[in-house]
Amino acid sequence: MVYECSRDNLEDLTFRQVIRTPEGFGYMWECPVLFKLDRQVFLLCCPQGVAQDGYKYENVYQNGVFRLTPDADGSWQAADFQELDHGFDFYAP
């Protein structure tokens, strides 16, 4: 879920929209950052609880980026997760 607050008041949050994946992807996404690049929207985050898949997701805590596409209901679909680093010490970019 995406919430927004003003720079003057960091305590009162306003719900904006939902971000989801087609299938479950961990149990929590920490340190989220939304940004636009060449008219495309991305979510940079650190998903936790992602099962290892060969060399993918080998770390306890992942970090990477999702490409987001809008849904008709105003939410976002997150797809094509790409890990930023396969090392151990890079977290919370």
trRosetta pair geometry for C-beta under 8 A, 3 or more apart (Angstrom, degrees):
i j d omega theta_ij theta_ji phi_ij phi_ji
1 15 6.6 -42 177 -140 118 95
1 17 7.4 -180 -153 99 57 34
1 18 5.4 -31 -100 -107 66 65
1 19 7.2 -155 -65 20 16 75
2 15 7.7 103 83 -164 54 54
2 16 4.5 -55 102 66 100 110
2 17 4.9 7 42 58 116 74
2 18 7.3 -148 8 -76 82 16
2 19 6.3 80 -39 -21 100 104
2 34 7.2 28 -124 -42 129 145
2 76 7.9 55 -20 12 131 125
3 13 4.1 10 171 -178 132 120
3 14 6.4 145 -162 68 75 37
3 15 5.7 -44 -103 -97 79 44
3 16 6.3 163 -112 4 22 91
4 13 6.9 131 61 -158 30 70
4 14 5.2 -32 63 62 84 93
4 16 5.2 68 -13 -45 109 127
5 9 6.2 -121 -180 98 102 71
5 10 5.4 99 122 -133 145 40
5 11 7.3 137 -144 40 145 21
5 12 6.2 138 -129 78 102 54
5 13 5.1 -60 -64 -98 101 59
5 14 7.0 148 -83 10 51 79
6 9 5.0 44 60 40 101 83
6 10 7.9 -111 75 -66 53 46
6 12 7.9 7 21 68 91 97
7 10 7.5 3 -152 -65 28 87
9 12 5.2 -1 138 29 123 102
17 74 5.7 -132 -118 142 110 87
17 75 5.4 165 -179 -114 95 50
17 76 6.3 80 133 -12 128 93
18 75 4.1 -24 65 -127 90 117
18 76 7.1 -165 96 30 50 70
19 43 6.3 93 -165 -66 159 160
19 66 7.8 124 174 88 126 150
19 68 6.7 -60 -132 -118 111 122
19 75 6.9 -177 -79 -178 29 87
19 76 4.5 -16 -110 69 75 109
19 77 7.9 168 -157 -89 62 7
19 78 5.4 58 172 -40 100 114
20 75 6.4 15 9 156 103 133
20 76 7.4 150 22 82 59 59
20 77 6.5 -36 74 -113 73 53
20 78 6.6 -166 93 16 20 94
21 24 7.0 111 74 -128 115 9
21 25 4.5 51 26 -7 163 123
21 66 7.6 -111 -86 -127 101 142
21 77 7.4 93 -117 -166 31 66
21 78 4.9 -54 -79 71 77 97
21 79 7.1 136 -134 -80 78 53
21 81 7.9 -14 -111 -38 134 118
22 77 7.1 36 -53 -157 77 110
22 79 7.1 41 -12 -94 105 96
25 29 8.0 34 100 -68 102 109
25 47 5.8 -54 139 -146 94 155
25 50 6.2 0 -177 -102 68 104
25 78 7.6 -105 32 95 152 123
25 81 6.8 152 -156 -37 148 153
26 29 6.8 115 84 -67 129 70
26 47 3.9 159 16 173 157 103
26 48 5.3 128 -172 74 127 35
26 49 4.0 123 -152 68 72 84
26 50 4.4 -44 -66 -56 99 76
26 62 7.6 -132 -67 32 145 122
27 48 6.2 -51 56 92 81 86
27 49 3.9 38 8 31 93 163
28 47 7.3 155 87 -150 43 53
28 48 4.9 -3 62 46 91 109
28 49 6.7 89 21 8 73 119
29 32 5.8 57 128 -69 108 106
29 43 7.8 13 168 150 149 126
29 45 4.2 15 180 158 106 145
29 46 6.9 138 -165 66 56 44
29 47 5.0 -26 -101 -92 76 69
29 48 7.7 -169 -84 11 29 73
30 45 6.6 143 67 -173 38 87
30 46 4.4 -33 66 68 92 104
30 47 7.8 173 18 -83 70 19
30 48 6.5 46 -9 -22 108 111
30 61 7.9 -25 38 -159 130 118
30 92 6.9 -53 121 -94 111 89
31 44 7.9 -54 121 119 90 85
31 45 6.1 154 80 -141 68 58
31 46 5.0 42 41 9 111 111
31 92 4.3 177 -78 -133 166 78
31 93 7.3 130 132 46 136 48
32 43 6.1 -26 -154 -167 99 99
32 44 7.1 139 -156 78 46 56
32 45 4.5 -7 -98 -94 69 109
33 43 7.3 147 74 -158 46 50
33 44 4.3 -13 59 59 100 106
33 45 7.2 -179 21 -67 63 64
33 93 7.8 -96 17 97 136 81
34 41 6.6 -8 -169 -171 97 100
34 42 7.3 158 -152 83 51 48
34 43 5.7 -23 -97 -100 69 71
34 44 7.9 -163 -73 21 22 75
34 68 7.8 -12 -135 -1 98 153
35 41 7.5 164 88 -151 31 58
35 42 5.6 -20 65 61 78 94
35 44 6.9 15 13 -5 110 110
36 39 6.8 5 -175 -110 110 15
36 40 6.8 149 -155 73 66 37
36 41 5.5 -36 -96 -95 73 63
36 42 7.5 154 -100 15 24 79
37 40 5.8 -30 69 62 71 89
37 42 6.2 5 14 -2 110 124
40 67 6.4 -32 170 -149 122 98
40 68 7.9 145 171 53 75 69
41 67 7.8 110 81 -168 54 54
41 68 4.4 -51 98 65 101 114
41 69 8.0 162 53 -76 101 29
41 76 7.3 -91 100 -133 136 137
42 65 5.3 0 -179 -175 120 112
42 66 6.6 157 -160 79 65 51
42 67 5.9 -39 -104 -105 79 48
42 68 6.4 -180 -100 4 21 92
43 65 6.8 156 81 -156 46 61
43 66 4.5 -4 56 53 99 103
43 68 5.7 83 -17 -48 100 117
43 76 7.9 129 -37 120 128 146
43 78 6.0 -49 37 -115 135 119
44 63 7.9 17 -179 -178 84 86
44 64 7.6 -148 -143 117 60 27
44 65 5.0 -26 -97 -100 67 87
44 84 8.0 35 -144 -48 99 138
44 93 6.0 -86 168 82 126 111
45 63 7.6 -153 110 -142 31 59
45 64 7.4 -20 63 65 60 58
45 65 7.8 122 18 -103 63 40
45 66 7.3 -5 24 1 108 105
46 61 5.8 15 176 170 113 101
46 62 6.3 166 -158 85 59 56
46 63 4.8 -24 -102 -96 84 75
46 64 8.0 118 -101 17 42 59
46 91 6.0 60 -123 -162 145 79
46 92 5.8 -43 -31 -75 147 53
46 93 7.7 148 -59 14 100 75
47 50 5.2 64 115 -39 118 119
47 62 5.2 -8 61 63 82 117
47 64 7.4 -32 12 40 102 101
47 81 7.5 -20 0 -146 142 148
48 61 5.7 -25 -100 -120 87 80
48 62 7.5 -173 -83 27 38 81
50 57 4.5 -112 114 -142 113 138
50 62 5.5 -5 34 -9 136 140
51 57 6.7 68 94 111 32 146
52 56 7.1 151 -163 86 55 59
52 57 5.0 -160 -110 96 46 92
52 58 5.6 63 -130 -99 112 47
53 56 4.4 -16 70 67 94 110
53 57 5.7 59 18 33 83 114
55 58 5.9 -37 -165 -40 45 126
55 86 7.0 -4 164 -140 99 140
56 83 6.8 -177 -145 -17 77 134
57 62 5.6 -39 -123 -77 75 129
57 83 7.3 -158 -67 -71 55 132
58 86 6.5 42 41 -162 117 92
59 62 5.8 144 68 -81 109 53
59 86 7.2 -174 -32 -162 107 45
59 87 7.7 35 -77 99 129 29
59 88 6.2 169 -118 -114 107 52
61 91 5.5 34 104 -119 128 124
62 83 6.1 -93 -161 -112 103 100
63 83 6.9 83 74 -154 53 70
63 84 5.1 -52 111 38 95 112
63 85 6.2 12 64 36 112 96
63 90 6.1 -109 36 121 145 90
63 91 5.8 -171 -51 -123 128 44
63 92 7.2 -103 -103 -24 128 23
63 93 5.6 113 -180 -10 135 106
64 81 5.3 76 113 179 138 87
64 82 5.3 -176 -167 88 112 42
64 83 4.4 -73 -82 -104 122 35
64 84 5.2 -175 -102 -16 52 78
65 81 7.2 164 81 -147 35 55
65 82 5.5 -15 57 57 84 92
65 84 6.6 81 -15 -60 93 101
66 78 3.8 -2 171 -165 151 102
66 79 6.6 107 -165 41 92 25
66 80 6.8 124 -150 69 55 65
66 81 5.3 -25 -88 -90 78 73
67 78 7.5 138 68 -155 39 54
67 79 5.8 -40 67 71 88 76
67 80 4.7 9 22 58 111 121
68 76 4.5 -9 -166 -177 115 126
68 77 6.8 145 -155 72 59 46
68 78 5.7 -28 -96 -95 75 64
68 79 7.9 139 -99 21 28 72
69 76 6.9 141 68 -160 32 73
69 77 5.0 -20 61 58 87 101
69 79 6.9 -4 7 16 108 117
70 74 7.5 -27 -165 -136 101 24
70 75 7.7 146 -156 86 59 34
70 76 6.0 -48 -101 -104 48 68
70 77 7.8 111 -167 14 1 82
71 74 7.0 -36 77 38 84 22
71 75 4.7 0 41 65 125 79
71 76 6.7 -156 -1 -90 89 15
71 77 5.8 105 -55 -31 99 95
78 81 7.3 43 150 -66 102 91
83 86 6.3 73 127 -71 140 70
84 90 7.0 -121 99 131 105 135
84 93 6.3 -9 71 -31 168 154
85 90 4.1 18 75 66 160 148
87 90 5.4 78 70 4 107 106
90 93 7.1 18 170 -66 95 96
